[in-house]
């Protein structure tokens, strides 16, 4: 099955070259790489030229969903991964994720476990990451795939355990899928809720195949600082729970973010 890494680039993107190197180092060769941006610059253009990857310009940026959806639509292959510009991929990502989707032709998407890294190197799992792994264990048990709508919604009801850049979409089964607008940080969680209503499964690959970059310049830092994430967490919890329960769950997550710090700055996304 053909696959594309679509990379929505925003701003200076100082870590983009390292991401592209990790994509070019995949053990299963053949994946396409495409860059998209709504903030074109000479630096981005030079990087695209250096690595000989196509660069598409999004002429209209409304919010982060606009960037992600433009990247998603830039791919013409059956399988697509939205690769975030600060992250890194293990060499076996394409091979292992592709094999998992081959085992489950009814699956809409597959996602995998992940770790985090900072400018200083690999970071030990924090409370936020431990919670997400516990939610994956709760939702899947010993299974590799969940297919019933009720099981997919139950999996998502206590938070968003899915690392967005780890997701490999089977776009052929959801050709009209897009990330919903209006969110600053939880557009992926809202998107998984929409996909949960569609017939087809979610596949969980338990290997750590992605490393998320954590740094003070991340989008998440700003959304946590201005409390946008707290508001969005609560709104999405209310899709499952009465308002008092949703408020309590959102508060628990706020404590989790406090334990997820780098050089005094709070982070944590997906």
N, C-alpha and C positions, 0 to 999 in steps of 0.2 A: 504494500500500500504506500502511495506517495505521501510525503510529509513536508510541511513547511514550518520553519521557525519565523514567526512574524514579530518584529520588534518595534513597538511604538516608542520613539525617542522623544524626550522632552528636555529642553534646556541644554546645559553644557555637557551632561552625560559623561563624566570623567571615567566611569567604569565600563563604558561600552566596549572598548577594545578587548578587555578581558573576557566579557561575555561572548563576543564573537569567536575568540580563540577557543573557548570551551565548546562552542557549537561545531567548529571545524574539526575538533578532536574527537568527535563521536566515532565509536567503534563501528557502527553501521553507517556507512557513508551513503550519500544520495539525497539527504534532506536539503531542501531549498532554504535560503535565508533571504529575507526581505526587510529592509528598514523603512519605516514610515515616520513622518514628523509633521507637526503643526508649527514648529519653531525652527525653520531651516536656518543653517549657518554654514559658514565656510568650513568649520571644524567637522561638522557632521558629513558634509559633502566630501571632504578629503578622506575621512575614514571609510565611507562607502566606496570611494574610488580605490583606496589602498587594498581593501579586501575584495574588491570586484563583486559587490553585492548591490542589487538594485535599490534605489532610494525613491520613494513616492511621497509627494508633498500633499498633506491634508490642508486644503485652503480654508478650512473653517473649524475652529475649535470652540465648542460650547462648554465642555467639561471633560473630565477624564474618560467618560464613556465614549465620547466622540472619537478620542484618540484610539482607544482600544478597538472600537468597532471598525474604524478605518483600517487598522492593521489586520483585523480578522478578515475583512472583505478583500484585502490585497492578496490573500492566498487563494490559489486555484487547485489545491490538492485535497484529497479525501480527508487527510489528517492535518490538524493545525495546532501548534502550540504558541500561545502569546508569551513571548520571552521578555521579562522585564529587564531594563537596562542595567540594574545594579547586581544582578544575580549570576550564578554560575551553574553549569550542568555537568554531571558526572558523564564519563565517556560512554557508559552503557545505557543512558537515558532512552534514546530512540529505540534501541534494540529491545529493551525490557518492556517499555510501554507499548510498542508495536506488537510484541508477542502477546501481551495481555489482551489487547483488543482483538487480535486474531482468535484467541480462545473464546471470546465472547462477542460474536458478530452482532448481537442485539444491543450492545453497549453504546450509549450516547457519548461517553467520555471515560477516560481513565485519569487517575491522579496518584501521586506517590508521596511517600514520607519525605521530609526535608530537614536540613539543619540550617544554622545561621552562621554568618561570619562578619567580622568587623575589619576595619583597616589593620588591626593587630593580628588577625588570624581567626581560626575557627573558635566559635563560642560554645561553651557548655550549655546543654538544654536548660532553659529557665522555666518558670511556672507556666507561662503562656504556652510554650511548646509542649510541655507535659500534659496540659489540659487537652490540647488538640489531639495528641496521640491517644489519650484516654477516650475521647469522644469517637475516634475512629474504631477503637477496639469495641466500644459499646455498640456502635452502629453496624459493624460488620461481623463481629465475633470471629469465627474461623473461615467465613466466606470471603471470596474474592470479589463478588459482585452482589449488589442489591438491586432489585428490579421493580418491586411494588412501590406505588406512590406513597403509601403509608409508611413503608420502611425508609424511603428516601427522606420524607419529611421528618420522621422521628430522628434520623441521623443528624438533620440540620437544626433541630428544635432547641438545642442547648448551646448553639454558637456555630461558627463557621470553621470546621476543622480542615477545609480544603485549601491547600496552598495554590493560589491562582496560577503562578507561572509553572507549576508542575503539571497542570491539566493538559492532556492531549485530547482535543475534540475530534469526534468523528463527524465532520461537517456535513457529510453526505446525508446523514439521518436528521440533522437539524439545520438545513440550509438557511432558514430565516432567523436563526438565533442571533441575538445581539445583547450586549450588556445594557441594562436599563439606565436611562439618564436620571439626573437629579441627586446622585449620591457623590459624596467626596471620598469616601473610604470603603463603604460596604456594598458597592455595586456588584462585586463578585458573589457575595452571599445572596443578594437579591436575585442574581442570575441563576444560581443553583436552585433556588426555590422555584423559579419558573421552569427550569429543566426537570425538576422533580415531578411536575404535573404531566410530563410527556412520557409516552410509553417507551421504555428502554432503560438500560441499567447504568449504574455508576460502578466503575471498577476501581478497587484500591490496591495499588502495588506497594507492598510494605517496605521495600528497599528505599534507602535514602539516596535519591538521585538528583536532588536540587539543593543548592546552598543559597539562601537568601542573604543579600547584602544589607547590613544594618549600619546606618551612619546618620550623623546629624542633619544631612541635607535631604532626607527622605520625605516623601509626601506625607507619610504617616505621622511623622513628628509634628507637622503643622496641624493635622486634623485632630490629633490628641490634645495638643496645646490649646486649640480654640474650642474644644469640647464637641466638635462635629461628630467624632466617632461615638461618643457617649450617647448623643441624640439618635444617631442612626442605629446603634446597637439596640436601644430601647424600642425604637419603632419596629424593628424586625422581630424582636422577641414577642412583641404584641401580636404578630401574625400567628403565634402558637399559644400564647398564655394570657390569662387575665392580667390587667394592667399592674396590679400590685406584685405579681410574680415576675412579670417582665422587668419592672423597676429593680427588683431584688437581683435578678440575674445580671442586669446591666451594671449594677454596683459591684458585683463579684468580679466582673470582667475588668472594671476600672482598677481594682486591686491587683489583678494580674498584670496590667500594663505597668503598674508601678514597679513590679519586679523585673521589668524588661528594659534595662537602662544601659546606655553606652555613654561614658564620659558625662554623666549627669543629665542626659537627654533621653526621654522616654520614646520607645519605638514599639513596633509589633504590628504586623499586617498579614492578612490572609490566614 
